[in-house]
Amino acid sequence: MAIVDNGIYVNGHRVQDPAQLGHTVQRMREHSGMAWLGLYRPSEAELQAVADELGLHSLAVEDTLKGHQRAKLDHYGDHSLLVLRPARYLDDVEKVEFGELHVYIGEDFVVTVRHAESPDLSKVRHRMEQEEPELLALGPRAVLYAVVDQVVDEYEPVVDGLSNDIDEIDDQLFSGNPNVSRRIYELSREVIELQRATLPLERILTVLRRDLGGGQPIEGIERSARQGTEDPGIMELDHRMVDVQDHAIRVSERIASFRSLLANALSLSSTLVSQQAAEAGVSQNEQMKKISSWAAILFAPSLIGSIYGMNFHNMPELAFVWGYPAALVLMLGLSVGLYVVFKHNKWL
């Protein structure tokens, strides 16, 4: 069975661990407590069995089985489905791995369905059982808060890892690394995916806070508290959700800044490549000028020598006493003259 943990809680304390799914609802009602089921990559039959026991809506179950959902919060009458996109940074390959977490909450139950290794919900459960039973006593929405808090906390090392990658790209841009553009593009895709995972959290937490206050606006919760009609536990939970919401907003803002930095880096990379290509073209042109200049200088004496090297009897200047020195002087003069001309034109 895909159920990795199954507990019944009364007033924040774990009172039973049903061995079978069929006993969970029975024990929960006997103790008037809350059931918390943790599932890891369940099959269709396993998830359907849980849905039948707890009365989960078929459309919600379909979303969980289908997977690849965006972060969202859907209401189905007496229960809701929260979809989160947790992430973790893999240092060895410098990549971001995204997961998917589905959380069903009702009046007296919580079902978490993980499709990846992250987040580690056993840490959340143990922390609430050992350190915060008074928070756990507030019921399913307290568990939901703790799960969202864990997911948002795990975004922090991901953001730090991406920040380090961007710093490395800044160094590679001016080092002539030919693969830097590809790395910028791949990193941009990860940043966009992370932004899609975190951006809806502000709105989701706002809706959860309204639900916590019985559907009234957030300021209504504060007004009720001042009038002494609000449960202190509910107010504490609301304050904690505000903290998570602020944390999620800060993460989203950092990710948005990453997108701007990467867009600028990609533009700069394109500019540098164009500049290097232009410089390479200029350099090749200069080399061709030098080669052509020396070829012309060497060609002039070769031309004169080839003319006077022809074996014809009737050629002028063959009997000229100064013909040989004159030919050498002519060769030297033409070579020097061409050198001066090319040097003046900065070809040499």
C-alpha positions in Angstrom: 0.0 0.0 0.0 1.2 3.5 -0.8 0.2 4.8 2.7 3.5 5.6 4.4 1.9 7.0 7.6 -1.5 7.0 9.0 -2.4 8.5 12.4 -5.5 9.6 14.4 -5.0 12.8 16.4 -7.1 14.1 19.3 -6.3 17.5 20.8 -3.0 17.6 19.0 -1.8 14.1 20.3 -1.5 10.9 18.3 -3.8 8.3 19.8 -3.9 5.6 17.2 -2.2 4.2 14.1 -4.8 2.3 12.1 -3.2 -0.7 10.4 -5.7 -0.8 7.6 -7.3 2.0 5.6 -10.8 0.7 6.4 -10.2 1.3 10.1 -9.1 5.0 9.7 -12.5 6.6 9.3 -14.0 4.4 12.0 -11.3 5.2 14.5 -11.4 8.9 13.6 -15.2 9.1 14.3 -15.0 7.0 17.4 -12.4 9.5 18.9 -13.9 12.6 17.3 -10.4 13.3 16.1 -8.5 14.1 12.9 -7.0 11.6 10.5 -3.7 12.4 8.7 -2.8 10.0 5.9 0.5 10.3 4.0 0.7 8.7 0.6 3.7 8.3 -1.7 3.2 7.7 -5.4 -0.1 5.7 -5.0 -1.5 3.7 -7.8 -5.0 4.5 -9.2 -6.6 1.7 -7.2 -4.9 2.8 -4.0 -5.9 6.4 -4.4 -9.4 5.4 -5.3 -9.7 3.4 -2.2 -8.7 6.4 -0.1 -11.2 8.5 -2.1 -14.0 6.1 -1.4 -13.3 6.0 2.3 -13.1 9.8 2.7 -15.6 10.8 0.0 -13.1 12.7 -2.2 -14.4 14.3 -5.3 -13.7 12.4 -8.6 -12.3 15.5 -10.3 -9.8 16.1 -7.6 -8.8 12.4 -7.7 -8.4 12.7 -11.5 -6.1 15.7 -11.1 -3.9 13.8 -8.6 -3.7 10.7 -10.9 -3.0 12.8 -14.0 -0.3 14.9 -12.3 1.6 17.8 -13.9 -0.7 20.3 -12.3 0.0 23.9 -11.6 0.0 25.2 -8.1 -3.7 25.9 -7.2 -6.4 25.6 -4.5 -9.7 24.1 -5.5 -12.8 23.7 -3.3 -15.1 20.7 -3.6 -18.0 21.3 -1.1 -16.9 19.8 2.2 -13.2 19.4 1.3 -10.5 21.2 -0.7 -7.5 20.2 -2.8 -4.2 22.2 -2.6 -1.6 21.5 -5.3 2.0 22.6 -4.6 5.2 22.4 -6.7 8.0 21.7 -4.3 11.6 21.9 -5.6 15.1 21.0 -4.5 18.5 22.0 -5.8 20.9 19.2 -6.9 24.4 20.4 -6.2 26.2 17.6 -8.1 24.6 18.5 -11.4 23.6 22.1 -10.6 20.0 21.5 -11.6 16.6 22.2 -10.0 14.4 19.1 -9.5 10.6 19.8 -9.3 8.1 17.6 -7.6 4.3 17.7 -7.0 2.4 17.5 -3.8 -1.4 17.2 -3.5 -3.0 18.0 -0.1 -6.7 17.1 0.6 -8.2 18.8 3.6 -11.6 18.2 5.1 -13.2 19.0 8.4 -11.6 16.1 10.1 -8.9 14.7 7.8 -5.8 15.5 5.8 -4.4 13.4 3.0 -1.0 14.3 1.5 0.0 12.7 -1.8 3.7 13.0 -2.8 4.9 12.4 -6.3 8.6 13.1 -5.6 11.2 13.0 -2.8 10.6 16.6 -1.8 9.3 17.8 0.6 10.1 15.5 3.5 6.7 15.5 5.3 7.9 13.1 8.0 9.8 16.1 9.4 6.7 18.2 9.4 4.7 15.5 11.2 7.3 14.7 13.8 7.9 18.4 14.5 4.2 19.1 15.1 3.8 15.9 17.2 6.8 16.6 19.4 7.1 20.4 19.5 3.8 21.9 18.5 0.8 19.7 19.7 -1.1 22.9 20.5 -0.8 23.9 16.8 -1.7 20.4 15.7 -4.8 20.6 17.9 -6.2 23.3 15.6 -7.0 20.6 13.0 -6.5 20.1 9.3 -5.8 23.8 8.4 -2.9 23.8 10.9 -1.4 20.8 9.1 -2.0 22.5 5.8 -0.1 25.6 7.1 2.8 23.4 8.3 3.0 21.7 4.9 3.0 24.9 2.9 5.6 26.4 5.3 7.9 23.4 4.7 7.5 23.7 0.9 8.3 27.5 1.0 11.3 26.9 3.3 12.7 24.4 0.9 12.6 27.0 -1.9 15.3 29.0 -0.1 18.3 26.7 -0.8 17.0 26.4 -4.4 17.0 30.2 -4.8 20.5 30.3 -3.2 21.8 27.6 -5.7 20.4 29.6 -8.6 22.0 32.7 -7.3 25.4 31.0 -7.3 24.8 29.8 -10.8 24.1 33.3 -12.0 27.3 34.5 -10.3 29.3 31.9 -12.2 27.6 33.0 -15.5 28.8 36.5 -14.8 32.4 35.2 -14.6 32.0 33.1 -17.7 30.6 35.9 -19.9 34.0 37.6 -20.1 36.1 34.4 -20.1 35.2 33.5 -23.7 33.4 30.3 -22.7 31.5 29.1 -25.8 28.8 27.3 -23.7 27.7 30.2 -21.6 24.7 31.1 -23.9 23.4 27.5 -23.6 23.8 27.6 -19.8 22.0 30.9 -19.6 19.0 29.5 -21.6 18.8 26.3 -19.5 19.0 28.3 -16.3 16.3 30.7 -17.6 13.9 27.7 -18.1 14.5 26.6 -14.5 13.9 30.1 -13.2 10.6 30.3 -15.2 9.5 26.9 -13.8 10.3 28.0 -10.3 8.4 31.2 -10.8 5.3 29.3 -11.9 5.5 27.2 -8.8 5.9 30.1 -6.4 3.8 32.9 -7.9 0.4 31.5 -7.1 1.3 31.0 -3.4 0.4 34.6 -2.4 -3.1 34.3 -3.7 -3.5 30.8 -2.3 -2.5 31.9 1.2 -4.9 34.9 1.0 -7.7 32.5 0.2 -6.7 30.1 3.0 -6.7 33.0 5.5 -10.2 34.0 4.4 -11.3 30.4 4.8 -9.8 30.4 8.2 -11.9 33.4 9.2 -15.1 31.7 8.1 -15.1 33.5 4.7 -14.8 37.0 6.0 -12.1 39.4 4.8 -8.8 39.4 6.6 -9.4 42.7 8.2 -12.7 41.2 9.6 -10.6 38.6 11.5 -8.6 41.4 13.1 -11.8 43.3 14.0 -13.4 40.2 15.5 -10.2 39.6 17.6 -10.3 43.1 19.0 -14.0 42.5 20.0 -12.9 39.3 21.7 -15.0 37.0 19.6 -12.1 35.3 17.7 -10.4 32.1 18.8 -6.8 32.9 19.9 -5.6 29.7 18.2 -7.2 30.8 14.9 -5.4 34.2 15.3 -2.1 32.5 15.9 -2.6 30.3 12.8 -3.5 33.4 10.8 -0.3 35.2 11.9 1.8 32.2 10.9 0.2 32.1 7.5 1.0 35.8 7.1 4.6 35.0 7.8 4.6 32.2 5.2 3.0 34.5 2.8 5.6 37.2 3.3 8.3 34.5 2.8 6.7 33.3 -0.4 6.5 36.9 -1.7 10.2 37.5 -1.0 11.1 34.3 -2.8 9.0 35.3 -5.8 10.6 38.7 -5.9 14.1 37.2 -5.9 13.1 34.8 -8.7 11.7 37.7 -10.7 15.0 39.5 -10.3 16.8 36.4 -11.6 14.7 36.5 -14.8 15.8 40.1 -15.4 19.5 39.3 -14.7 19.4 36.3 -17.0 17.7 38.3 -19.8 20.4 40.9 -19.5 23.1 38.2 -19.4 21.8 36.6 -22.6 21.7 40.0 -24.3 25.2 40.7 -23.2 26.4 37.3 -24.4 24.9 37.9 -27.8 26.7 41.3 -28.0 30.0 39.8 -27.0 29.7 37.0 -29.5 29.0 39.6 -32.3 31.9 41.7 -31.1 34.3 38.8 -31.1 33.1 37.8 -34.6 33.7 41.4 -35.8 37.2 41.5 -34.2 38.0 38.1 -35.7 36.9 39.5 -39.1 39.1 42.6 -38.7 42.1 40.5 -37.6 41.7 38.2 -40.6 41.5 41.2 -42.9 44.7 42.7 -41.4 46.5 39.4 -42.0 45.3 39.3 -45.6 46.7 42.8 -46.2 50.1 41.8 -44.8 50.2 38.6 -46.9 49.2 40.5 -50.0 51.7 43.2 -49.4 54.7 40.8 -49.1 53.4 38.8 -52.0 53.5 42.0 -54.2 57.0 42.9 -52.9 58.4 39.5 -53.8 56.5 39.4 -57.1 58.2 42.5 -58.5 61.8 41.1 -58.6 60.5 37.8 -59.7 58.8 39.4 -62.7 62.0 41.3 -63.7 64.1 38.2 -63.3 61.7 36.0 -65.3 61.7 38.5 -68.2 65.5 38.7 -68.4 65.7 35.0 -67.9 64.0 34.1 -71.2 66.4 32.4 -73.7 65.8 34.5 -76.9 68.8 35.6 -79.1 67.2 38.9 -80.2 66.6 40.6 -76.9 67.5 44.2 -76.1 70.0 45.0 -73.4 71.7 41.6 -73.7 74.9 43.2 -74.8 74.6 46.1 -72.3 77.6 46.1 -69.9 75.6 47.5 -67.0 72.5 45.4 -67.7 73.0 43.0 -64.8 73.6 45.6 -62.1 70.8 47.7 -63.6 68.4 44.8 -63.3 69.4 44.2 -59.6 69.0 47.9 -58.9 65.5 47.9 -60.6 64.5 44.9 -58.5 65.6 46.5 -55.3 64.0 49.8 -56.1 60.7 48.3 -56.9 60.7 46.2 -53.7 61.7 49.2 -51.6 59.1 51.4 -53.3 56.3 48.9 -52.7 57.3 48.5 -49.1 57.2 52.2 -48.5 53.7 52.5 -50.2 52.3 49.6 -48.2 53.8 50.9 -45.0 52.3 54.3 -45.6 48.9 52.8 -46.1 49.3 50.8 -42.9 49.2 47.4 -44.6 52.5 46.5 -43.0 
